[in-house]
Amino acid sequence: MRVLVVGSGGREHALCWKISASSLCDALYCAPGNPGIAAEATNVAIAATDIPGIVAFCTRLETFPLRGQQRDDLLSGLRTIGFEHRITIAFVVTTDAVLIEGIFYGGRDFEAAFQDER
């Protein structure tokens, strides 16, 4: 289960601490979070009052395995996605996890990296 805690105070930190210990929790996020919460959860840069932003973030979590461009020509199940217009993230989604195959900066030729592995 993926969980989003909304807030940045002590109560939210306690919630994140307890939720992170659960075997039912696959991923834990906190919006906006704080540096202390970052030890337990991934802070998300969304204001606690930004309801449309929170809804959009949760919707993206629901469809995450379908995101990115399929690149089965390079590796079975491989997907790539751009981040901040300068980074390419290559990943494979399994039933249990998302495996990051590589993070490529500044237009680096990620295709060549996968062809070298063959």
TASUL-V642941 format. One record per helix or strand. SS is the DSSP state (alpha for helix, beta for strand). FROM is the first residue (numbers start at 1). LEN is the number of residues. If there is no record, write none. Layout:
ss;from;len
SS;FROM;LEN
SS;FROM;LEN
This chain:
ss;from;len
beta;2;6
alpha;10;11
beta;27;6
alpha;37;3
beta;42;3
alpha;51;16
beta;69;2
beta;78;6
beta;87;7
beta;98;8
alpha;110;8
